[in-house]
């Protein structure tokens, strides 16, 4: 694993140099971007080669002959490393121009330091092979991302987002630690290997605890409450990393624990599918009701985590019901959607960052008409929107297609997976329709029509590294959709690494399916271009005039007559009002000469309403009461340390 640790060394060196030279903002930023990009590229190449050649590597670091930190790279970890290094590579490049106008140079250096720690800790989480290495890496990942979330800490909403994220990160970590404690209590071993030796009932309890803990990081409903606050608060390239790959560490944890437990009962699959359907449907419903562009994308991540859970759940149901075709298709679709989502969601957050950079607002209803002056950004966001909606011939369609195929393989009257398969298929269909409505809202209201504000009217696109990163990721969305055979071996290698005993011959139908999908995509593109050429031929000598859109009798239409994001989605939100209640604020108009009034509305997240009341508020209240401990007297701090040592001596 020397190449892997070399990549980490380069990345962390970049963060360290950025911190040391923080007062020389330009040099700090150059060193940060250069080292992070080179380290990620080195790690990406290493992960791809290890995945292709199914190479395993291990490394252990002994400390004082007391404990060790062990790391292992297999097919599963190499697959996730490929996604992490790839997204972080382009996010690092994107950040160069995104941070160009930052007025606080020291903060830029600190930012790249925590960015490097986040990348390093994510890849260490994915390769950790014992409890101690995993929990230390997990804590480093949570703390570094916390500091990145509160980058603009002057804003109270950003501090609130950071506190919320901090609480849920550590509540989730406690559940993970409880699961590992149960395992260690039975095996007496810190390594993950003996996890399969625990009794069956204890395996179920470990899986449930780990599902809650990892689900909190992944943004599974109802543990997603932190996500729509933290992602909008962070800088856009950090939002791309957090949504594109960081939340996938939670998915990785679920899969790793499932395989280590060797738990082949129907329960894990049922839990994954039910949680996936609920997260997917409610995630896209809440996304549809948002007026903040980055908050909408954050809720959309909950939706896509739901789709991933459904794919993995179908795979688990296939294993428990001895249906290998269902298992392989489900796992392949889930893994492929992990990779696809990391690309198109990062692309969309980068597009939102460009909009925020140039228009100065995330409010969907304050934008409009951006496609006229931001053609590259608009084209990239349109491609990302088509991909995330699961439409062919883009990469989002391919992963969902395999999940559908896996679900249909479980639809048999004598199958124990029948009900779960039907639920997954129906849920995926509902999610697809709502996602299409959600992202037609984004493209239509933000990029089409006329500018609603002066800021939107003056917006242009600047920043070569930002445009380059978005263009490459948009191209990947197209290429992976048209030629899925180029990348299908990566999820198949990850499925093979699960160690579920699948015969290699069972993977052949998957390869033939990708060939058929490529053929269908090429036929679609051929027909599309032929129709365009026929249209151009018949219109070549015709005069095409342009005029204003009919204003329904109004001779002087204004931008206020355009659809807003809220009005566009209102009829759908009315249907889902029991789970997404609408809160409105509009003082009554009174008197003959009424004063200027206003109207505000927002969709309430039912999980957020109750989670804040039950979990977040009590924890923050408790810690607020402990503020007296932090008084600034170093003598008492030394006393705390001595007291802790004395108390520990009683237990050791």
Secondary structure by P-SEA (a helix, b strand, c coil): caaaaaaaaaaaaaaaaaaaaccaaaaaaaaaaaaaaaaaaaaaaaaaaaaaabbbbbbbbbccccbbbbbbbcaaaaaaaaaaaaaaaaaaaaacccccccccaaaaaaaaaaaaaaaaaaaaaaacccaaaaaaaaaaaaaaaaaaaacccccaaaaaaaaaaaaaaaaaaaaaaaaaaaaaaacccccccccccccaaaaaaaaaaaaaaaaaaacccccccaaaaaaaaccaaaaaaaaacccaaaaaaaaaaaaaaccccaaaaaaaaaaaaaaaaaaaaaaaacccaaaaaaaaaaaaaaaaaaaaaaaaaaaaaccaaaaaaaaaaaaaaaaaaaaaaaaaaaaaaaaaaccccccccccccccccaaaaaaaaaaaaaaaacccccaaaaaaaaaaaaaaaaccccccaaaaaaaaaaaaaaaaaaaaaaaaaaaaacccccccccccccbbbbbaaaaaaaaaaaaaaaaaaacccccaaaaaaaaaacccccccccaaaaaaaaaaaaaaaaaaaaaaaaaaaaaaaaaccbbbbbbcccccccccccccccccccccaaaaaaaacccbbbbbbbcccccccccccbbbbbbbcaaaaaaaacccaaaaaaaaaacccccccaaaaaaaaaaaaaaaaaac
